[in-house]
Amino acid sequence: MIDQYNREITYLRLSLTERCQLRCTYCRAEEGACPKTEELSAADFARIVRVMARLGINKVRLTGGEPLLRKDILDIVAQVAAAAELKDLSMTTNAQMLPGKAAALKAAGLRRLNISLDSLKPDVFRLMTGGDLQLVLDGIEEALDAGLVPLKINVVVVAGMNDGEIDDFIALTREQPLDVRFIELMPIGDQGRNTQRQISNQDLLNARPYLQALPPRYPGQPSADYQVPGYLGRVGFISPISHQFCADCNRIRVMSDGMLRPCLGVDRQFSLKKALLGEDEELVELIRRVIFEKPIGNEFQTCTGSARNMSRIGG
């Protein structure tokens, strides 16, 4: 699929649920209980992927909320993985429910994992997320053992909270084949709009001249990758605020309630629900039109961002 700016759209972010058991400071810290909203079925997700694969999507990442909260997660993985055109199927998880599931996810067809990990200190991790750090560490070990690699660790950098742990995270790449990726705080939801909490990735990089640049693994990769000489893993910087990568964006998003969102950083979305009741061709035409009209770039610089937090959009 080609949009109006001649970008080839090949990557689908598929949110399976808005539900999440954590309360991350930059996402949904002020919200109460996270109710189950109307979610598409496993068959709906599989149909959307199958139709999009006909249009050129060859890479899918399952997101949330927390996708492992879906009781039918193995069925979803298996049905999505059955699309012959897919070259890659990954998942983003907070890993609170990952221990004991990594091998089954791999067997169902999942190829790799992105794991959210914002601190290596148990007290700071609980303060930032409300979660249990040990569960994440156990999940990472199981994922590596199951072969869900390259395993990517996502760290949202928040000033005054975890910005003193940058070198500790980089040290994780010394002896493990991990990609540790530092993500700039985005103006999504109430907490993300606090610009005093934002830190430029360029400042982090400038303070570490020993990091050597690496070529990207694939076209449209959002992270700029580096490596400490002799280390096994990579260090990535995802910088939607200081260095927009919109010109190379190859992504489209479908949320758990069936809304198609052409850009993370533009508050515009289109419902697929009516089209899902009809024939595939109706769905194809709607998706094709929305993707063609994909915005030229995000609106983070104007701080309009999104009123919906990241768990509702799909991380």
Protein Blocks (a to p, Z undefined) as FASTA:
>chain_A
ZZfkopacfbdcddfbfbdfbdcfklmmmpccddddddddfklmmmmmmmmmmnopabdc
ddedjfklpmklmmmmmmmmmpmklmbdcdddehlmmgoplmmmmmnopabdcdddfbfb
fklmmmmnopafklmmmmmmmmmmnopacddddddddehilmmmmmmmmmmmmmpccddd
ddddddedjklmmmklpccfklmmmmmmmbccdddfbghiabdcdddehiabdcddddfk
lmccklmocbdcddfkopacfbfklccdddfklmmmmcfklmmmmmmmmmmmpcfbdckl
nonmpabdfklnoZZ
